[in-house]
């Protein structure tokens, strides 16, 4: 990645979640790419698996594939304009300290 692209990527809001390659899926049609099914930790149960083309590049730019059981990181990145500030939960009022009852002595 060029220095300019790295700087731009750092400026974008992101979240990175751990995941595991659950299985490698061979295509039914040989002209289609192989897929890797990844279970994303921290996602809702019904939505935790994603399938992506199983083609990555190593540091030298050579094509490589994920192995079954590989530990991976899934990064979600957005443009700043595509996000809104998250509201902070309102602080709950702390319980007011109770004062001891006034002494009702007669004078």
NUKEMI-468700 format. One line per field, with one value per residue: residue number from 1; residue in three letters; x, y, z of N, C-alpha, C in turn. Coordinates in steps of 0.02 Angstrom, whole numbers, plus 50000, padded with zeros to 5 digits. Each point is the difference from the previous one (the first is absolute). Layout:
<sites>
i: (NUM; ...)
aa: (ALA; ...)
n.c1: (X; ...)
n.c2: (Y; ...)
n.c3: (Z; ...)
ca.c1: (X; ...)
ca.c2: (Y; ...)
ca.c3: (Z; ...)
c.c1: (X; ...)
c.c2: (Y; ...)
c.c3: (Z; ...)
</sites>
This chain:
<sites>
i: (1; 2; 3; 4; 5; 6; 7; 8; 9; 10; 11; 12; 13; 14; 15; 16; 17; 18; 19; 20; 21; 22; 23; 24; 25; 26; 27; 28; 29; 30; 31; 32; 33; 34; 35; 36; 37; 38; 39; 40; 41; 42; 43; 44; 45; 46; 47; 48; 49; 50; 51; 52; 53; 54; 55; 56; 57; 58; 59; 60; 61; 62; 63; 64; 65; 66; 67; 68; 69; 70; 71; 72; 73; 74; 75; 76; 77; 78; 79; 80; 81; 82; 83; 84; 85; 86; 87; 88; 89; 90; 91; 92; 93; 94; 95; 96; 97; 98; 99; 100; 101; 102; 103; 104; 105; 106; 107)
aa: (UNK; UNK; UNK; UNK; UNK; UNK; UNK; UNK; UNK; UNK; UNK; UNK; UNK; UNK; UNK; UNK; UNK; UNK; UNK; UNK; UNK; UNK; UNK; UNK; UNK; UNK; UNK; UNK; UNK; UNK; UNK; UNK; UNK; UNK; UNK; UNK; UNK; UNK; UNK; UNK; UNK; UNK; UNK; UNK; UNK; UNK; UNK; UNK; UNK; UNK; UNK; UNK; UNK; UNK; UNK; UNK; UNK; UNK; UNK; UNK; UNK; UNK; UNK; UNK; UNK; UNK; UNK; UNK; UNK; UNK; UNK; UNK; UNK; UNK; UNK; UNK; UNK; UNK; UNK; UNK; UNK; UNK; UNK; UNK; UNK; UNK; UNK; UNK; UNK; UNK; UNK; UNK; UNK; UNK; UNK; UNK; UNK; UNK; UNK; UNK; UNK; UNK; UNK; UNK; UNK; UNK; UNK)
n.c1: (50043; 49983; 50048; 49979; 49994; 50060; 50020; 49971; 50025; 50053; 49985; 49985; 49936; 50025; 49984; 50040; 49971; 50015; 50027; 49965; 50044; 49934; 49998; 50029; 49968; 50004; 50011; 49935; 50008; 50042; 49956; 49966; 50013; 50051; 49960; 50011; 49973; 49988; 50011; 49961; 50049; 49950; 49986; 49940; 49973; 49945; 50047; 50023; 49969; 50059; 49986; 50064; 50018; 50025; 50011; 50061; 50038; 50057; 50051; 50015; 49935; 50023; 49958; 49962; 49988; 49944; 50022; 49969; 49964; 50018; 50039; 49948; 50010; 49940; 50019; 49961; 50001; 49991; 49973; 50034; 49985; 50017; 50026; 49970; 50008; 50026; 49937; 50024; 49995; 49941; 50036; 49993; 49947; 50052; 49992; 49953; 50052; 49982; 49962; 50035; 49948; 49969; 50038; 49946; 50046; 49966; 49994)
n.c2: (49941; 50050; 50045; 50026; 49939; 49987; 50062; 49994; 49939; 50030; 50047; 49941; 50006; 49959; 49936; 49965; 49947; 49958; 49955; 49947; 49976; 49994; 50022; 49962; 50041; 49940; 50034; 50004; 50063; 49964; 50038; 49976; 50052; 49972; 49980; 50046; 49955; 50061; 49973; 50054; 50003; 50002; 49962; 50021; 49952; 50030; 50045; 49951; 49963; 50012; 50008; 49992; 50031; 49940; 50064; 49995; 50050; 49968; 50009; 49947; 50001; 49943; 49968; 50002; 49943; 50012; 49975; 49942; 50034; 50038; 50031; 50040; 50059; 50019; 50043; 50039; 50032; 50061; 50037; 50052; 50018; 49936; 50038; 49985; 50053; 49956; 49998; 50038; 49944; 50025; 50040; 49947; 50031; 50020; 49950; 50042; 50026; 49954; 50049; 49998; 49972; 50058; 50018; 49970; 50035; 50000; 50063)
n.c3: (50000; 49960; 50013; 49942; 49974; 50028; 49984; 49940; 49999; 50026; 49956; 49974; 50019; 50045; 49989; 50040; 49971; 50049; 49960; 49980; 49956; 49991; 49937; 49954; 49960; 49971; 49945; 49987; 49980; 49962; 49966; 50052; 50042; 50031; 50050; 50045; 50042; 50024; 50060; 50005; 50045; 50043; 49946; 49985; 50037; 49982; 50017; 50037; 49953; 49971; 49936; 49990; 49945; 49990; 49987; 50025; 50020; 49990; 50042; 49963; 50017; 50025; 49957; 50055; 50034; 50033; 50057; 49999; 50045; 49948; 50043; 49994; 49973; 50018; 49954; 50034; 49941; 50022; 49953; 50022; 49937; 50002; 50048; 50058; 50039; 50039; 50020; 50047; 50034; 50015; 50037; 50036; 50024; 50034; 50039; 50018; 50031; 50041; 50022; 50055; 50029; 49997; 50048; 50018; 50026; 50053; 49994)
ca.c1: (49957; 50040; 49996; 49940; 49943; 50004; 49979; 49928; 49967; 50006; 49953; 49931; 49976; 50005; 49996; 50029; 49974; 50034; 49959; 50031; 49976; 49964; 50007; 50015; 49945; 50017; 49944; 49967; 50021; 50072; 50019; 49987; 50054; 49992; 49979; 50018; 49948; 50033; 49957; 50024; 49985; 49971; 49941; 49940; 50002; 49972; 50036; 50071; 50040; 50003; 50036; 50038; 50044; 50059; 50060; 50034; 50067; 50052; 50039; 50032; 49949; 49980; 49935; 50000; 49933; 49993; 49993; 49947; 50021; 50044; 49977; 50003; 49970; 49953; 49999; 49947; 50026; 49951; 50018; 49975; 49935; 49951; 49990; 49974; 50025; 49959; 49979; 50021; 49942; 49994; 50021; 49945; 50009; 50019; 49952; 50017; 50013; 49945; 50022; 49969; 49943; 50017; 49984; 49941; 49999; 49964; 50041)
ca.c2: (50059; 50061; 50040; 50041; 49958; 49981; 50057; 50006; 49946; 50013; 50054; 49976; 49961; 49928; 49951; 49936; 49945; 49937; 49950; 49936; 49969; 49939; 49951; 50024; 49976; 49994; 50022; 49950; 50018; 50011; 50069; 50041; 49995; 49964; 50045; 49984; 50018; 50025; 50015; 50063; 50005; 50064; 50013; 49964; 49929; 49989; 50037; 49997; 49972; 50035; 49963; 50046; 49967; 49977; 50022; 50055; 50011; 50002; 50062; 50007; 50009; 49936; 49978; 49947; 49982; 49983; 49929; 49983; 50008; 50057; 50057; 50061; 50062; 50030; 50072; 50040; 50067; 50045; 50070; 50039; 50028; 49946; 49983; 50052; 49991; 49957; 50034; 49970; 49991; 50052; 49978; 49994; 50041; 49960; 50005; 50055; 49976; 50014; 50036; 49972; 50042; 50053; 49983; 50038; 50011; 50061; 50043)
ca.c3: (50000; 49998; 50061; 49997; 50016; 50070; 50039; 49993; 50036; 50071; 50016; 49995; 50057; 49988; 50054; 49979; 50040; 49985; 49967; 49985; 49938; 50018; 49946; 49933; 49958; 49929; 49959; 49957; 49933; 50003; 49983; 50060; 50049; 50063; 50054; 50069; 50048; 50061; 50058; 50029; 50072; 50020; 49960; 50021; 49979; 49933; 49949; 50014; 49945; 49936; 49948; 49958; 49953; 50036; 49966; 50033; 49975; 50051; 49999; 49934; 49949; 49972; 50025; 50050; 50023; 50071; 50017; 50046; 50069; 50008; 50040; 49958; 50026; 49953; 50013; 49969; 49994; 49968; 49992; 50057; 49983; 50004; 50070; 50044; 50068; 50042; 50061; 50063; 50045; 50051; 50067; 50047; 50060; 50058; 50056; 50045; 50068; 50047; 50060; 50060; 50020; 50047; 50070; 50020; 50073; 50018; 50042)
c.c1: (50045; 49992; 49937; 49938; 50001; 49976; 49925; 49964; 50002; 49948; 49927; 49980; 50001; 49984; 50029; 49977; 50038; 49951; 50040; 49971; 49969; 50007; 50017; 49948; 50022; 49939; 49969; 50022; 50075; 50022; 49989; 50058; 49982; 49981; 50027; 49943; 50033; 49948; 50031; 49979; 49971; 49939; 49941; 50002; 49975; 50040; 50076; 50042; 49996; 50039; 50032; 50043; 50065; 50063; 50027; 50067; 50049; 50040; 50033; 49950; 49977; 49932; 50008; 49928; 50002; 49993; 49941; 50027; 50045; 49967; 50009; 49972; 49955; 49995; 49944; 50023; 49949; 50030; 49971; 49931; 49945; 49985; 49969; 50029; 49952; 49984; 50027; 49939; 50000; 50019; 49939; 50014; 50019; 49949; 50022; 50014; 49942; 50029; 49967; 49942; 50022; 49977; 49941; 49996; 49964; 50044; 49960)
c.c2: (50062; 50039; 50042; 49958; 49979; 50058; 50008; 49946; 50012; 50053; 49977; 49964; 49925; 49961; 49936; 49946; 49936; 49951; 49937; 49974; 49933; 49947; 50036; 49968; 50001; 50021; 49943; 50010; 50016; 50071; 50048; 49991; 49957; 50051; 49975; 50022; 50017; 50014; 50060; 50002; 50068; 50018; 49961; 49929; 49989; 50031; 49993; 49971; 50044; 49956; 50050; 49959; 49983; 50016; 50061; 50009; 50000; 50065; 50013; 50009; 49935; 49979; 49941; 49987; 49985; 49925; 49992; 50005; 50060; 50054; 50063; 50059; 50028; 50074; 50033; 50072; 50043; 50069; 50038; 50028; 49948; 49980; 50059; 49988; 49957; 50038; 49962; 49990; 50053; 49971; 49997; 50044; 49955; 50011; 50056; 49973; 50019; 50035; 49967; 50045; 50050; 49978; 50044; 50005; 50065; 50042; 50027)
c.c3: (50000; 50064; 50001; 50018; 50073; 50044; 49996; 50039; 50075; 50021; 50000; 50064; 49982; 50063; 49971; 50048; 49983; 49968; 49987; 49935; 50018; 49946; 49935; 49954; 49926; 49959; 49961; 49928; 50003; 49982; 50059; 50049; 50061; 50054; 50067; 50043; 50065; 50053; 50035; 50073; 50015; 49958; 50028; 49971; 49929; 49944; 50006; 49944; 49939; 49952; 49954; 49951; 50036; 49960; 50036; 49966; 50057; 49993; 49933; 49944; 49967; 50028; 50048; 50020; 50074; 50008; 50048; 50071; 50013; 50043; 49958; 50038; 49945; 50018; 49960; 50002; 49963; 49991; 50060; 49987; 50006; 50072; 50038; 50069; 50040; 50064; 50060; 50044; 50053; 50068; 50045; 50060; 50058; 50055; 50045; 50069; 50046; 50061; 50060; 50021; 50053; 50070; 50021; 50076; 50014; 50046; 50058)
</sites>
